[in-house]
Amino acid sequence: MYTDKVMDHFTNPRNVGSIDDANGVGEVGNASCGDIMKIYLKVEDNIIKDVKFKTFGCGAAIATSSMVTEMAIGKTIEEALELSNQAVAEALDGLPAKKMHCSNLAADALHEAIKNYKEANG
Amino acid sequence: MKQIYLDYNATTPVRPEVLEAMLPFYKEQFGNPSSVHWAGRAVAGAIEKAREQVAALLNASPAEIVFVSCGSEGDNMAIKGTLEALKGKGNHIITTAVEHPAVLETCQYLEKNGYDVTYLPVDCDGRLNLEDLEAAITDQTVLISVMWANNETGNIYRIEEIGAIAKKHNIRFHTDAVQAVGKLPIDVQKANVDLLVLSGHKIGAPKGVGAIYVRRGSRMVPLLHGGHQERNRRAGTQNVAGIVGLGVACEIAAAEREEVYQRMRTLRDKLEDGLLAQIPEIKLNGTPDRDHRLPNTLNVSFAYIEGESLLMNMDMHGIAASSGSACSSGSLEPSHVMGAMCVEITLAHSSTRFSLGPETTEEEIDTVLEVLPAAVQRLRDMSPLYNCGKSSSEACLICETVRRI
């Protein structure tokens, strides 16, 4: 049911963990739906230098989290805000239909982290 | 990579003896059992033999066995058919909150059509209080439906005592015994059961066949109309090969059950003891009293991680199990059984069921015990709930909502 890319990102997730001196942290999802994603950002000169994630959730949740970190690194804040959940799913060659609404929140988590960065850093 | 199948409560492989017995009915013995000619006669005899084999396993008489297509059909037929036959006598059903969807959703459907249903709660270990059951009985109660054993936790319900209560109040008693048959001794006389449902593919017969025991004298309106088959109780040309297979599977179960119980129980206990000892913050779902749990079933939750991702992780090692997480059930809610047992929500999403079979080996259990601690730790290391709040730099709201085990 999952594509090879999803399985790859689930099996070898990129950028797992947290950043001690993160200047943006975002969290989406909730326990009742079974998916919680947390994204840590290190932003320098308006560019995302480092991203890490921690995710409680199914295979799709972990794979989308991993993918969004790969997609975000090196982007400007403005470019990262353009990333959508849809784009993350497409970069994974698609997700099963039932996962699209519940486990496809990684871009939202990234946007939350950027929002948190902007609030803290004006 | 070796494949390890620990999902026997979902389905079982067809036993070689069963398949062997079935094959002629796809070839030379192709007749319609309702036909009077030679082709039909040979086949009709095979169905009656299977009926005897199924009846013998349940201590029933062959005339009380009706072949159906699956457990869900049996449950639908037992419940809807009984209520329709008893129309005018009452409109109240008593069941439990932990039934299989085949019973629960049938009851919910009936509720929409004017029936009253009591869903008995269970305690945190999934046990039923029989005083609650007796107290729920009204003069309108016409049917009690309680599963013999739960598919997710393996909890065994006190069917004999419930049967006695039903008999005392002259109420029809149905039990979904899909998970119990083949694993536990079943005696419909001793248990005072009026209607019992079993499924072929849970006991080494193929998918697409099941049976319902209907106590003599229990009136029931058929679900399917259109033929005189099964003594007018279930229309439709019989699934001859499947029925023959079910008969053989029941005969094997009768002969091997006690030995298989011991073997599965020993291995399940080893798995249970090993996991509980090796993995911190693990919760057993179901009754801790192993005599009141199916010998093959273990359901546990691992704090901080989600079930489907653990299944995928195990699958990478060739291990097949199942989960009560929303993702694996295909809905947004985790298992209703975990919900009824007040299992905290993230633990419900993490509930993982291992169900062993007669073919399970000790080597396979050893492999699971080797693989699982690292698989759980891998996912915990990825989880924002794990060690949450222990690092001072992390402001964490979610962990406040997550109760520790």
Interface residues (C-beta under 8 A of the other chain):
Chain A: F10 T11 P13 V16 S18 D20 A22 V25 E27 N30 A31 S32 C33 G34 D35 I36 M37 K38 K54 T55 F56 G57 C58 G59 A60 A61 I62 K98 K99 C102 S103
Chain B: Y304 I305 E306 G307 E308 S309 M312 M316 S325 A326 C327 S328 G330 L332 P334 I345 T346 H349 D381 M382 S383 P384 L385 S391 S393 E394 A395 L397 I398 T401 V402
